[in-house]
Amino acid sequence: MSEPITIDFYIGDCLKEFNRIKGSPVSMVFVDPPYNLNKSYYSVNDSRPDYFEWMKKWMYQCHKVLKPGGCAYFMNAPQNFGEQERVIKSVGFKILGYIVWMRRNPAPAKNIFPNIHSDIHFCEKPGEKRYFSEEEVIDYELRRKDGLVGKNHRPYDVWIDIPKLVPGFMAQPEVVLIPNTNRMVLPNQLPEKLVRRCVLASTKPGDLVLDPLLGVGTTMRAAVKEGRSFIGFEINPKYEEILEEQRKELRKFIAKS
């Protein structure tokens, strides 16, 4: 009999909450940190040296709790990608590749080319054989009639098929809106499909997924809906009610599955 799916999150500074995870039980880490581009993240708007020192602290903890052979996905803005790579290597991760998410519909920019992509470092913790399933991440409509992946449909590292989430009257059902408004609680909320693709590629059902900077719960939803257990931390207490409501809905989803 398979182990029951667990859904755990804790409100608090992840650097103080990591000790809740005993040993190295985590199979995959997904993190979309604040990008520190002159925007506040619940008091996180540091100088660049402070920002990357903070990153190194939580990334070290991610490495510590990840199983040997486990994978980690670290997003960031192009401006931070080079320095983030240095931090990743310094804590012991091996970089396997780079994923480019083409968001489309860029924000307006003056006197520069508008940025239309976000980047993801795809990493592993060396030590054991790593799990990776390209079969799982191909959308069903792209498969052959026998259900297998055709030779022309492989999961390449530039993802152009996942639109970014938007506020207003065009908001997708998964968008978390501020009550009685058309504004997003978290303007940079990620699509579940993006995180789900990582989950399916790097974990098996029942594995444990971690997001130490949880936000409004995208990683939690993506992992649990695919039969994975989840643990995460979120520093902003304003998100607790949102996350608790999502956990209730996910438990209902599990009960019906």
PAZAPA-4460 file (N, C-alpha, C; in steps of 0.05 Angstrom, whole numbers, plus 32768, in hexadecimal, padded with zeros to 4 digits):
% residues 257
    n_x    n_y    n_z   ca_x   ca_y   ca_z    c_x    c_y    c_z   seq   type   mol
   8011   7FE8   8000   8000   8000   8000   8012   8019   8000     1      M     A
   800C   802C   7FEE   801C   8044   7FEC   8018   8056   8004     2      S     A
   802C   8066   800A   802A   8079   8020   8017   808F   8019     3      E     A
   8008   809A   802D   7FF5   80B0   8028   8004   80C9   8020     4      P     A
   7FF8   80D9   800F   8003   80F2   8007   8001   8106   801E     5      I     A
   8017   8114   8024   8017   8128   803A   8019   8143   802D     6      T     A
   800C   8157   803A   800D   8173   8031   8014   8184   8049     7      I     A
   802C   818D   804B   8035   819D   8062   8040   81B8   8059     8      D     A
   8037   81CD   8065   8045   81E7   8062   8046   81F5   807D     9      F     A
   8059   8206   8080   805E   8215   8099   8063   8232   8092    10      Y     A
   8056   8244   80A2   805A   8260   809E   8072   8269   80AF    11      I     A
   8086   8273   80A3   809E   827C   80B1   80B6   827E   809E    12      G     A
   80CB   8289   80A8   80E4   828B   8099   80EF   826F   8093    13      D     A
   80F3   8269   807A   80FC   824E   8073   8116   8246   8081    14      C     A
   8127   825A   8085   8141   8253   8092   813D   824A   80AF    15      L     A
   8127   8251   80BB   8120   8247   80D6   810E   822F   80D5    16      K     A
   8103   8228   80BE   80F0   8212   80BC   80FB   81F9   80B1    17      E     A
   8113   81FB   80A4   811E   81E3   8097   8123   81CC   80AB    18      F     A
   8127   81D2   80C4   812C   81BD   80D8   8114   81AB   80DC    19      N     A
   80FD   81B2   80D1   80E5   81A0   80D2   80EA   8188   80C0    20      R     A
   80FC   818A   80AD   8101   8173   809B   8119   8163   80A6    21      I     A
   8114   814B   80AE   8129   813A   80BA   8135   8129   80A4    22      K     A
   8150   8129   80A3   815E   8119   8090   815D   8125   8074    23      G     A
   815C   8114   8060   815C   811D   8044   8145   810E   8035    24      S     A
   812C   8114   803B   8116   8105   8030   810B   8111   8016    25      P     A
   8115   8129   800E   8109   8138   7FF8   8113   812E   7FDD    26      V     A
   8101   8129   7FCA   8109   811F   7FAF   810C   8136   7F9B    27      S     A
   80FF   814C   7FA0   8101   8163   7F8D   80FC   817D   7F9B    28      M     A
   810B   8191   7F93   8108   81AD   7F9D   8100   81BF   7F85    29      V     A
   80ED   81D0   7F8A   80E6   81E4   7F76   80E5   81FF   7F84    30      F     A
   80F4   8213   7F7A   80F5   822D   7F87   80F3   8243   7F72    31      V     A
   80E0   8255   7F76   80DF   826E   7F66   80E2   8285   7F7A    32      D     A
   80FB   828D   7F7F   8100   82A1   7F94   80F9   82BD   7F8B    33      P     A
   80F6   82CF   7F9E   80F4   82EB   7F95   810D   82F3   7F86    34      P     A
   810A   8303   7F71   8121   8308   7F60   8132   8320   7F68    35      Y     A
   8129   832F   7F7D   8139   8345   7F88   813E   835B   7F73    36      N     A
   812A   8360   7F63   812C   8375   7F4E   811E   838E   7F57    37      L     A
   8126   8399   7F6E   811A   83B1   7F79   80FD   83AE   7F80    38      N     A
   80F5   8395   7F86   80DA   8390   7F8E   80DB   8381   7FA9    39      K     A
   80C9   8388   7FBB   80C9   837D   7FD6   80BC   8361   7FD6    40      S     A
   80C6   8350   7FE7   80B9   8336   7FEB   80B7   8332   8009    41      Y     A
   80A3   833E   8014   809F   833D   8031   80B9   8343   8040    42      Y     A
   80C4   835A   803A   80DD   8365   8045   80F6   835A   8039    43      S     A
   80F4   8349   8024   810C   833F   8017   8112   8351   7FFE    44      V     A
   8123   8364   8001   812C   8375   7FEA   8148   837E   7FF1    45      N     A
   815B   836B   7FEE   8176   836F   7FF8   8188   837A   7FE3    46      D     A
   81A0   8382   7FEC   81B6   8387   7FDA   81BC   836D   7FCC    47      S     A
   81CA   836E   7FB5   81D0   8355   7FA7   81E1   8342   7FB7    48      R     A
   81F6   834B   7FC5   8205   8338   7FD6   81F4   832B   7FEB    49      P     A
   81E3   833B   7FF8   81D1   8330   800D   81BE   831C   8001    50      D     A
   81B3   8322   7FEA   81A0   8311   7FDD   81AC   82F6   7FD7    51      Y     A
   81C4   82F5   7FCC   81D0   82DC   7FC5   81DA   82CD   7FDD    52      F     A
   81E1   82DB   7FF2   81E8   82CE   800B   81D0   82C0   8017    53      E     A
   81B9   82CE   8016   81A0   82C2   8020   8199   82AA   800E    54      W     A
   819C   82AC   7FF4   8197   8296   7FE2   81A8   827E   7FEA    55      M     A
   81C1   8283   7FEF   81D4   826D   7FF6   81CA   825E   800F    56      K     A
   81BF   826C   8022   81B7   825F   803B   81A0   824C   8036    57      K     A
   818B   8255   8028   8174   8243   8024   817B   822D   800F    58      W     A
   818C   8233   7FFC   8194   821F   7FE8   81A4   8209   7FF5    59      M     A
   81B5   8210   8008   81C5   81FC   8017   81B2   81E9   8026    60      Y     A
   819D   81F4   8032   8189   81E4   8040   817A   81D2   802D    61      Q     A
   8174   81DC   8016   8166   81CB   8001   8178   81B4   7FFA    62      C     A
   8192   81B9   7FF6   81A4   81A3   7FF0   81A6   818F   8006    63      H     A
   81A5   8198   801F   81A7   8187   8036   8190   8173   8038    64      K     A
   8178   817C   8033   8160   816B   8037   8159   815B   801E    65      V     A
   8166   8161   8007   8161   8153   7FEE   816F   8138   7FEE    66      L     A
   8161   8123   7FE4   816E   8109   7FE1   8185   810A   7FCD    67      K     A
   819A   80FA   7FD1   81AD   80F7   7FBB   819F   80ED   7FA2    68      P     A
   81A5   80FA   7F8C   8196   80F3   7F73   817D   8103   7F6F    69      G     A
   8175   8113   7F83   815E   8124   7F81   8164   813D   7F70    70      G     A
   814E   8149   7F66   8151   8160   7F54   8147   8179   7F60    71      C     A
   8152   818F   7F57   8149   81AA   7F60   8146   81BC   7F47    72      A     A
   8131   81CD   7F49   812C   81E0   7F34   812C   81FC   7F41    73      Y     A
   813E   820D   7F38   8140   8228   7F44   813B   823D   7F2E    74      F     A
   8126   824C   7F31   8120   8261   7F1D   812E   827B   7F25    75      M     A
   8130   828D   7F12   8138   82A8   7F18   8137   82B9   7EFF    76      N     A
   813A   82D3   7F02   813B   82E5   7EEC   8156   82E3   7EDE    77      A     A
   8157   82E9   7EC4   8171   82E8   7EB5   8187   82F8   7EC2    78      P     A
   8180   830F   7ECF   8194   8320   7EDC   81A3   8312   7EF2    79      Q     A
   8196   82FE   7EFE   81A1   82F0   7F16   81AC   82D5   7F0F    80      N     A
   81A9   82CC   7EF6   81AE   82B0   7EF0   81CB   82A8   7EF4    81      F     A
   81DE   82B9   7EEC   81FA   82B2   7EEE   8203   82AF   7F0B    82      G     A
   81FB   82C2   7F1C   8202   82C0   7F38   81F4   82A9   7F46    83      E     A
   81DB   82A4   7F3E   81CC   828D   7F4A   81DB   8273   7F44    84      Q     A
   81E6   8271   7F2C   81F4   8259   7F24   820D   8255   7F37    85      E     A
   821A   826A   7F3D   8231   8268   7F4F   8228   825E   7F6A    86      R     A
   8212   8268   7F74   8208   825F   7F8E   8200   8242   7F8D    87      V     A
   81F2   823A   7F78   81EA   821E   7F75   8201   820B   7F77    88      I     A
   8217   8211   7F69   822E   8200   7F69   823C   8200   7F85    89      K     A
   823B   8217   7F92   824A   821A   7FAC   823E   8209   7FC2    90      S     A
   8224   8202   7FC0   8217   81F2   7FD5   8217   81D4   7FCE    91      V     A
   8221   81CD   7FB7   8224   81B0   7FB1   8212   81A5   7F9B    92      G     A
   8201   81B6   7F8F   81F1   81AC   7F79   8201   81A9   7F5F    93      F     A
   81F8   8197   7F4E   8203   8194   7F33   81EE   819F   7F20    94      K     A
   81F5   81B2   7F0F   81E3   81BD   7EFC   81E1   81AB   7EE4    95      I     A
   81C8   81A2   7EDE   81C4   8190   7EC7   81BC   819E   7EAE    96      L     A
   81B0   81B6   7EB1   81A8   81C4   7E99   8198   81DD   7EA0    97      G     A
   818E   81EA   7E8C   8180   8203   7E8F   8165   8202   7E80    98      Y     A
   8150   820A   7E8E   8135   820A   7E81   812E   8228   7E7D    99      I     A
   8125   822E   7E65   811B   8249   7E5F   80FD   8248   7E5B   100      V     A
   80EF   8256   7E6C   80D2   8258   7E6A   80CB   8272   7E5C   101      W     A
   80C0   8270   7E44   80B8   8287   7E34   809C   828F   7E3D   102      M     A
   809B   82A5   7E4C   8081   82AD   7E58   806E   82BA   7E44   103      R     A
   8079   82C7   7E30   806A   82D7   7E1D   805D   82F0   7E2B   104      R     A
   8051   8301   7E1C   8044   8319   7E27   8057   8327   7E3C   105      N     A
   806E   8331   7E33   8080   833E   7E47   8076   8358   7E51   106      P     A
   8080   835F   7E69   8079   837A   7E74   8087   838F   7E63   107      A     A
   807B   83A7   7E62   8088   83BD   7E52   80A3   83C3   7E5D   108      P     A
   80B5   83CB   7E4B   80D1   83D3   7E53   80D9   83EA   7E42   109      A     A
   80EA   83FC   7E4D   80F3   8414   7E40   8110   8412   7E3A   110      K     A
   8117   8416   7E20   8133   8417   7E17   8142   83FD   7E1A   111      N     A
   8134   83E7   7E1E   8140   83CC   7E1E   812D   83B9   7E10   112      I     A
   8137   83A1   7E0A   8125   838C   7DFF   8115   8381   7E17   113      F     A
   80FB   8380   7E15   80EB   8375   7E2B   80F2   8357   7E30   114      P     A
   80F4   8351   7E4A   80FA   8335   7E51   80E1   8324   7E4E   115      N     A
   80E4   830D   7E41   80CD   82FC   7E3B   80D1   82E0   7E47   116      I     A
   80E6   82DC   7E56   80EB   82C1   7E60   80F4   82C1   7E7D   117      H     A
   80F0   82AB   7E8B   80FC   82A5   7EA5   810C   828C   7EA2   118      S     A
   8121   8289   7EB2   8133   8273   7EAF   8134   8262   7EC8   119      D     A
   8139   8248   7EC4   813A   8235   7EDA   8153   8225   7ED9   120      I     A
   8162   8224   7EEF   8178   8211   7EF1   816D   81F6   7EF9   121      H     A
   8174   81E2   7EE9   816C   81C6   7EEE   8184   81B8   7EFA   122      F     A
   8182   81AE   7F13   8199   81A5   7F22   8193   818A   7F2F   123      C     A
   81A9   817D   7F38   81A6   8165   7F48   81B9   8165   7F5F   124      E     A
   81B2   8155   7F73   81C5   8150   7F89   81D3   8136   7F83   125      K     A
   81ED   8136   7F7C   81FA   811D   7F74   81FA   8108   7F8B   126      P     A
   81FE   80EF   7F82   8201   80DA   7F96   81F2   80C1   7F90   127      G     A
   81DB   80C3   7F82   81CC   80AC   7F7B   81C1   80B0   7F5E   128      E     A
   81B6   809B   7F53   81AB   809D   7F38   8193   80B0   7F38   129      K     A
   8192   80C1   7F25   817D   80D5   7F24   8165   80CB   7F13   130      R     A
   814D   80D1   7F1D   8135   80CA   7F0E   812E   80E0   7EFB   131      Y     A
   8127   80D9   7EE2   811E   80ED   7ECF   810B   80DE   7EBB   132      F     A
   80F3   80E9   7EB7   80E0   80DC   7EA4   80D6   80F1   7E90   133      S     A
   80E1   80F0   7E78   80D7   8102   7E63   80BB   80F9   7E5A   134      E     A
   80B5   80DF   7E5D   809B   80D5   7E55   8084   80E3   7E64   135      E     A
   8089   80E8   7E7D   8074   80F3   7E8E   806D   8110   7E88   136      E     A
   807F   811F   7E7D   807B   813C   7E7B   806E   8145   7E60   137      V     A
   806C   8132   7E4D   805F   8139   7E34   8041   8139   7E36   138      I     A
   8035   814F   7E2E   8017   8151   7E2F   800B   813A   7E1F   139      D     A
   7FF4   8130   7E29   7FE8   8119   7E1D   7FE0   811E   7DFF   140      Y     A
   7FD9   8136   7DF8   7FD0   813B   7DDD   7FE8   813A   7DC9   141      E     A
   8000   813A   7DD3   8018   8138   7DC2   8022   811B   7DC0   142      L     A
   8015   8108   7DCD   801F   80ED   7DCD   8015   80DE   7DB4   143      R     A
   8021   80C8   7DAE   8018   80B6   7D99   7FFE   80A8   7DA2   144      R     A
   7FF1   809A   7D90   7FD9   808D   7D96   7FDD   8077   7DAB   145      K     A
   7FF5   806C   7DAD   7FFA   8058   7DC1   8001   8064   7DDC   146      D     A
   8001   807F   7DDE   8006   808C   7DF7   8023   8093   7DFC   147      G     A
   8034   808A   7DEB   8051   808F   7DEF   8059   80A9   7DE1   148      L     A
   8070   80B3   7DE8   807A   80CC   7DDD   8085   80C8   7DC1   149      V     A
   807B   80D7   7DAE   8086   80D5   7D93   80A1   80E2   7D91   150      G     A
   80B0   80DB   7D7C   80CB   80E5   7D7A   80CD   8103   7D76   151      K     A
   80B7   8110   7D6C   80B7   812C   7D68   80AE   813C   7D80   152      N     A
   80A8   812F   7D96   809E   813D   7DAD   80AF   8135   7DC5   153      H     A
   80C4   8144   7DCB   80D5   8140   7DE1   80D4   8158   7DF3   154      R     A
   80D9   8154   7E0D   80D8   816B   7E1F   80F2   817C   7E1E   155      P     A
   80F3   818E   7E0B   810B   819F   7E08   810D   81B3   7E1F   156      Y     A
   8123   81C2   7E20   8128   81D4   7E37   811F   81F0   7E32   157      D     A
   8111   81F5   7E1C   8104   820F   7E18   80E6   820A   7E17   158      V     A
   80D8   8215   7E2B   80BB   820F   7E2E   80AB   8227   7E24   159      W     A
   809E   8223   7E0E   808F   8239   7E02   8071   8235   7E03   160      I     A
   8068   821F   7E10   804C   8217   7E0F   803D   821E   7E29   161      D     A
   804A   822C   7E3B   803E   8232   7E55   803A   8250   7E58   162      I     A
   8022   825A   7E54   801F   8278   7E57   8020   8280   7E74   163      P     A
   8029   8299   7E78   802B   82A4   7E93   800E   82A9   7E9D   164      K     A
   800B   82AB   7EB7   7FF1   82B1   7EC2   7FEC   82CF   7EC2   165      L     A
   7FD3   82D6   7EBF   7FCC   82F3   7EBD   7FB5   82FA   7ED0   166      V     A
   7FB4   8313   7ED8   7F9E   831C   7EEA   7F86   8325   7ED9   167      P     A
   7F73   8331   7EE6   7F5C   833D   7ED8   7F48   8329   7ECF   168      G     A
   7F38   8331   7EBB   7F22   8321   7EB2   7F2C   8309   7EA2   169      F     A
   7F45   8309   7E99   7F51   82F3   7E8A   7F60   82E0   7E9C   170      M     A
   7F5E   82E3   7EB7   7F6D   82D2   7EC9   7F65   82B5   7EC6   171      A     A
   7F79   82A4   7EC6   7F74   8287   7EC5   7F69   827D   7EE0   172      Q     A
   7F5B   8266   7EE0   7F4E   825C   7EF8   7F62   8259   7F10   173      P     A
   7F7B   8253   7F0A   7F8E   824E   7F20   7F99   8267   7F2C   174      E     A
   7F94   827E   7F20   7F9F   8297   7F2A   7F93   829E   7F45   175      V     A
   7FA3   82A5   7F59   7F9A   82AD   7F73   7F97   82CB   7F73   176      V     A
   7F7E   82D4   7F75   7F78   82F1   7F74   7F73   82FC   7F90   177      L     A
   7F7A   8315   7F94   7F72   8324   7FAC   7F54   8325   7FAD   178      I     A
   7F48   831E   7FC4   7F2A   831E   7FC6   7F1E   8338   7FBC   179      P     A
   7F09   8335   7FAD   7EF9   834C   7FA3   7F09   835E   7F90   180      N     A
   7F1E   8353   7F83   7F2D   8362   7F70   7F34   8350   7F58   181      T     A
   7F40   835B   7F44   7F4A   834B   7F2E   7F69   834B   7F2E   182      N     A
   7F75   8351   7F45   7F92   8352   7F48   7F9C   8338   7F54   183      R     A
   7FB3   8330   7F4B   7FC0   8317   7F55   7FCC   831C   7F70   184      M     A
   7FC9   8308   7F82   7FD6   830A   7F9C   7FF4   830B   7F99   185      V     A
   7FFE   82FA   7F87   801B   82F8   7F81   801E   82FD   7F63   186      L     A
   8027   8315   7F5B   8028   831C   7F3E   8038   8308   7F2D   187      P     A
   804C   82FB   7F39   805C   82E9   7F29   8055   82CC   7F2E   188      N     A
   803C   82C7   7F36   8033   82AB   7F3B   8039   829A   7F22   189      Q     A
   8044   8282   7F27   804B   8270   7F11   8034   825F   7F09   190      L     A
   8033   8257   7EEF   801F   8243   7EE7   8025   8228   7EF3   191      P     A
   8010   821A   7EFB   8014   81FF   7F05   8021   81ED   7EF1   192      E     A
   801A   81F1   7ED8   8024   81DF   7EC3   8043   81E0   7EC2   193      K     A
   804F   81F6   7EC7   806C   81F8   7EC6   8078   81E8   7EDD   194      L     A
   806E   81EA   7EF5   8078   81DB   7F0B   8072   81BD   7F08   195      V     A
   805A   81B8   7EFE   8052   819B   7EFB   8065   818D   7EE8   196      R     A
   806E   819B   7ED3   8080   818E   7EC0   809A   8186   7ECE   197      R     A
   80A4   8196   7EE0   80BC   818F   7EF0   80B6   8178   7F02   198      C     A
   809F   8179   7F0F   8098   8163   7F22   8096   8149   7F14   199      V     A
   8089   8148   7EFD   8086   812F   7EEE   80A0   8124   7EE3   200      L     A
   80B2   8137   7EDC   80CC   812E   7ED1   80DE   8122   7EE6   201      A     A
   80DD   812C   7EFF   80F2   8126   7F12   80E8   8117   7F2B   202      S     A
   80CF   8110   7F2C   80C5   8101   7F44   80B2   80EB   7F3B   203      T     A
   80AE   80D8   7F4E   809B   80C3   7F4B   8084   80C8   7F5E   204      K     A
   806C   80BC   7F59   8056   80BF   7F6C   805F   80B7   7F88   205      P     A
   8057   80C7   7F9B   805E   80C2   7FB7   8077   80D0   7FC0   206      G     A
   8087   80DA   7FAE   80A0   80E9   7FB5   8098   8103   7FC3   207      D     A
   80AC   810E   7FD1   80A8   8127   7FE0   80B4   813E   7FD1   208      L     A
   80A4   8153   7FCD   80AD   816C   7FBF   80AE   8182   7FD4   209      V     A
   80C3   8193   7FD1   80C7   81AA   7FE4   80C7   81C4   7FD4   210      L     A
   80BA   81D8   7FE0   80BD   81F4   7FD7   80C0   8205   7FF0   211      D     A
   80D8   820F   7FF5   80DC   821F   800E   80D3   823C   800C   212      P     A
   80CB   8245   7FF4   80C1   8260   7FF0   80A7   825E   7FE2   213      L     A
   8092   8255   7FF0   807A   824A   7FE4   8068   825D   7FD6   214      L     A
   8068   8276   7FDF   8055   828A   7FD3   8038   8282   7FD7   215      G     A
   8029   8281   7FC1   800D   827B   7FC3   8007   825E   7FBC   216      V     A
   801B   824D   7FBC   8016   8230   7FBC   8018   8221   7FA1   217      G     A
   8023   822D   7F8D   8024   8220   7F73   8032   8205   7F74   218      T     A
   8049   8203   7F80   8057   81EA   7F81   8048   81D5   7F91   219      T     A
   803B   81DD   7FA6   802A   81CB   7FB6   8014   81BF   7FA5   220      M     A
   8006   81D0   7F97   7FF0   81C6   7F86   7FFA   81B3   7F70   221      R     A
   8010   81BB   7F63   801A   81AB   7F4D   8024   8190   7F56   222      A     A
   8031   818F   7F6D   803C   8176   7F77   8025   8163   7F81   223      A     A
   8013   816D   7F91   7FFF   815C   7F9D   7FEB   8152   7F88   224      V     A
   7FE5   8162   7F74   7FD2   8159   7F5F   7FDE   8142   7F4E   225      K     A
   7FF9   8140   7F4F   8006   812A   7F41   800E   8113   7F54   226      E     A
   8003   8113   7F6C   8007   80FC   7F7E   8021   80FD   7F8D   227      G     A
   802C   8114   7F90   8045   8117   7FA0   803E   8124   7FBB   228      R     A
   804E   811E   7FCF   804C   812C   7FE9   805A   8146   7FE7   229      S     A
   8054   8158   7FFA   805F   8173   7FF8   8065   817E   8013   230      F     A
   807B   818E   8014   8080   819E   802C   808B   81B9   8022   231      I     A
   8083   81CF   8030   808C   81E9   8027   808B   81FD   803E   232      G     A
   8098   8214   8039   8099   8229   804D   8092   8244   803F   233      F     A
   8086   8255   804E   807F   8270   8043   8081   8284   8059   234      E     A
   8091   8299   8055   8096   82AD   8069   807F   82C1   806D   235      I     A
   806F   82C5   8059   805A   82D9   805A   8041   82CE   8067   236      N     A
   8039   82D8   807F   8021   82CD   808C   8007   82D4   807D   237      P     A
   8008   82E7   806B   7FF0   82EE   805C   7FE7   82D8   804A   238      K     A
   7FFA   82C5   8044   7FF3   82AF   8031   7FE8   8297   8040   239      Y     A
   7FE9   8297   805A   7FE1   827F   8069   7FC5   8276   8063   240      E     A
   7FB2   8288   8063   7F96   8281   805E   7F93   8276   8041   241      E     A
   7FA1   8282   802E   7F9F   8278   8013   7FAA   825B   8011   242      I     A
   7FC1   8256   801E   7FCD   823C   801D   7FBD   8227   802C   243      L     A
   7FB1   822F   8042   7FA0   821C   8051   7F87   8214   8041   244      E     A
   7F7B   8227   8033   7F64   8221   8022   7F6C   820F   800B   245      E     A
   7F83   8213   8000   7F8D   8202   7FEB   7F92   81E5   7FF5   246      Q     A
   7F9D   81E4   800D   7FA2   81C9   8018   7F88   81BA   801C   247      R     A
   7F74   81C7   8025   7F59   81BB   8028   7F4F   81B0   800E   248      K     A
   7F52   81C0   7FF9   7F49   81B8   7FDE   7F59   81A0   7FD4   249      E     A
   7F73   81A1   7FD9   7F84   818B   7FD0   7F7E   8171   7FDF   250      L     A
   7F77   8173   7FF8   7F6F   815A   8007   7F55   814F   7FFB   251      R     A
   7F43   8160   7FF3   7F2A   8157   7FE6   7F31   8149   7FCB   252      K     A
   7F44   8155   7FBD   7F4D   814A   7FA3   7F59   812E   7FA8   253      F     A
   7F69   812B   7FBC   7F75   8111   7FC2   7F5F   80FC   7FC9   254      I     A
   7F4C   8105   7FD9   7F36   80F3   7FE2   7F26   80E8   7FCA   255      A     A
   7F24   80F9   7FB5   7F14   80F0   7F9E   7F25   80E0   7F8A   256      K     A
   7F3F   80E1   7F8D   7F50   80D3   7F7A   7F51   80B5   7F7E   257      S     A
***
